[in-house]
Amino acid sequence: MKIGHAHLKVRDLERAISFYAGFLGLEVVERVGDRYTFLTSGEMHHEIALQNAGPDAPTPPPSGTGLYHVAFEVPDKRSLAEAYTKLTEAGVPVSAVDHVISWAIYFPDPDGNGLEIYWDTRDEPGGEALWQGRNLPIPEEELRVSR
């Protein structure tokens, strides 16, 4: 068994499509009217399904149960740094964490859905095989790229 996709409810479908295409590089593969859109990185039919819940849909409480985040893996440190730079330059709040098994950046989409982009560092020098609950800061200069 493996996870096939994440299905997220959003208030503004066009805004969400723009965000996921612009920051995660996903492409629209299918639309069903103004209710659903399916986006892919090309690996499968879709990794993300977006459902238009309408502009008045309530935000789930931050301390409640439910989805914490959806994670996307990038192949290398440069790809992570490029994503960090693009997000921060656009004013998206980003938190960067070294889990020792991975470097991760966490940020919300426009509807507050939690997202993560990470680089697996388990096979890198200093990387560890298991997480062990470590959350270390990543110096910002390690995540900056020249554009």
HELIX and SHEET records of a PDB file:
HELIX    1   1 LEU A   13  LEU A   24  1                                  12    
HELIX    2   2 LYS A   77  GLU A   89  1                                  13    
HELIX    3   3 GLU A  140  LEU A  143  5                                   4    
SHEET    1   A 4 ALA A   6  VAL A  10  0                                        
SHEET    2   A 4 ILE A  48  ASN A  52  1                                        
SHEET    3   A 4 TYR A  36  THR A  40 -1                                        
SHEET    4   A 4 GLU A  27  VAL A  32 -1                                        
SHEET    1   B 5 VAL A  70  VAL A  74  0                                        
SHEET    2   B 5 GLY A 114  ASP A 120  1                                        
SHEET    3   B 5 SER A 102  PRO A 108 -1                                        
SHEET    4   B 5 SER A  95  ASP A  98 -1                                        
SHEET    5   B 5 LEU A 136  PRO A 137 -1                                        
END                                                                             
